[in-house]
Amino acid sequence: MELFWAPRTRSFYALWALEETGLPHEKIPIDIWSGQQDGADYRAINPMDKVPALRDEGVVVTEAPAICAYLADKAPDSGLAPPLEDPRRGAYYRWLFFAAGCIEAAYFEKMSGLEVDPRRAGWGSFEQVFETLAGELESREWIATERFTMADLMVAGGLKYGMMLGLLEPRPVFDAYVARCTERPAYRRAEEINEAALAEQG
């Protein structure tokens, strides 16, 4: 299994996910600052010229939530996804894809000053996205089930990004949730790998 990645990018989701599963893999750095992702070799893996990408015995998976879902199913004993027959699988899918489908779009709305009609925008609005998340997290420790799953990885990662950029006003419910997720040993290992790669780049 190979992870094509670059530090300080959405690759971090996949890096963290792999640390959570413990699955053996090789990390293949892509120098996005020199434009390596635009070359023919990498475009054959991901024509979108983006990282991360995962290749597993000929299977290529791109997009962070898809990689997380794939890895959770490759490591069923990890408990990072409810079993297929579990009714909680619905909530797991909902929040796993909410991160990329709604959280990222809401950030774009805010950063660009875009005025949207919530009835037409697929994510609704910035306010709807984060009020919905806050409402869910007020009553539960984890977003989809009674334990940490890949959905938490994606949602907490998205919230942390917004906090770092000052896009989200402080909320105790978000602070506590992100802290729970980022206290995990797998997160810390992924951060160490990320920071080492950044240091190596200079």
N, C-alpha and C positions, 0 to 999 in steps of 0.2 A: 504494500500500500504506500502511495506517494502523496504527500501534501505539497502542492505548489503554493508558495506563500510569500508575503513580504511583511516586515514589521510595521506597526502603526497603520494598519489597514483593517478591513473587515476580515482578513485572514485570522485575526485573533479569535473569532468565534470558533473556527475550525481547529485551531491550535488548542484552545481550551477543551473543546469537545474530545479531541484525541487523548488529551491528558485524563479526562474523566473516564474514558473507556479503557485506557491502558492497552489499546490495540497496537501491535508493532507497526512502525511506519518509518519512512524516510522523509526528511524535510528537504525540499528542493527550493532554494531561494530564487525569487524572480526579482531582478533589479528594476523596479518600476520607474526609478528616477532616471535611468539611462534609456528607458523605452524598450527593455527586453520583452515586455508583454506584447509589444506590437510586432514582434518577429514571427516569421512563418512557423517556427517550431512550436511556440507557445499558442499561437492562434489556432493550430490544429487541435489543441486541447480545449481552449476556450476562445471561440471567435469573438467574444465580447471584450477581449483584451483585459480581463479583470482577474484579480485574485480574491479569494482562494479558489483552487480547483483540487479535486481529489481523484486519483486514479487507482483503481483496485482491480488488478488482474484483467485489464481491458475495459472495465466499467469506469466511465468518467462522470463525476458528479460536480456540478458547479452550483453556486448560490448557497450562502451560509446556512439558511434553515434546511435546505435539502441535504446538505452534507451532514448536519446534525441528525436529521431523521435517519439517514442512511447508516451512520455510525451507531446510533442507538439500537437499530435493528440488527446490526452486525454483532453487537455485544449484548444480547438479551439479558444475561445474568447481571448486568450492571444496574438494572432497574431505572435506566435513564429514559425509558418510554414505557407506558402501560402495555401489557400484552395486546395482541390484535383483537382478541375477543372481549377485552375489558371495556365496559361502557365509558370509562374515563378517557378512552382514546380520543373521543370527540373533543373534549376540552383541551387535551394535549395538542391536537392538530390546530385547534383554533388559536391558541396563544403562541404556538411555535411560529405560525405564519403571520400572526398579528405584528410581530416585531418588524419584519421587513415590509409587510404590506401597509401598515398603518403608522408605526412609530417613525420610520425613516421618512415617509411621505409628510408626516406632520412637521418634522424638523425642516424639511425643504420648504414647506409653507411658511414657517416662521422666519427662516434665514433669508428667503427671497422676498418677503413682504407680499406674497401672493394672496390675493383675496379670492376665496373659494365659496361656492354654494355648497353647504354640507350635504344637500340632497343629491348633488351630482358627483362630488368627489368620492372616490372609492374609500378613502380613509375617514370621511366625514369632515372633521375639522381638528385643529390642534387641541382645542379645549375638550372636544368629545373624546379624543384618544386618551388623554391623560386623566380626565375625570373618570372614564370607564376603568382604566387601570387602577386608579386610587380606590375606587369603590370595591373592586375585586380584592385588592390586597389588604383592605381594612379588616376583612373577615377571615383571612387565611394566611398561613405561613408561606405556602408555595402557590404558584399561579394556577396549576392544573390539577394536581393530586395532593395527597398528604405527604409527599416527599419531593425532593429536587428532581427535576427532569430536564431534558434538553430545552423544553419550553422556557424554563426559568433561565437557562443559560442565555437564550436569545433575548428575552425580555429584560433581564437584569443588565446584560451587555448594552442594550439600547438605552436604558435609563442612565447608566453610568456615562455613556457618551454625551448625552444631553446635559448631565450635571457638569461634566468637565468643560463643556463649551459655554456654560451659563445659559443654555436654552430653557432649562427648567427652573422654576422658582423652588427653593427648598421646601420639601414636604417630609415630615417625619416618617410617613408610611413608606415613601420611596427610599429614604436614607436607610431605614432599618432593613428593608428587603434587599437592597443592593449590598449592604454589609453582610447579611447572611450568606448571600451567594458568593461574594468575593473573599470570604473567609475560608472557603473550601481549599484544601491542599492542591487540587488540580488547577484551580485558578492561579494560585501562587506560583506553581511550577510554570504555567504558561507565561505568566508575567516575567519570570526570570529568563525564560527562553527569548521572549520578545526583547527585553532590555539588553541581553547579551548580543543579540543580532544588531540592535541599534548601535551599541558601542563599537561593534566590529565594523559597521559602515562608517563610523566616525561622524 
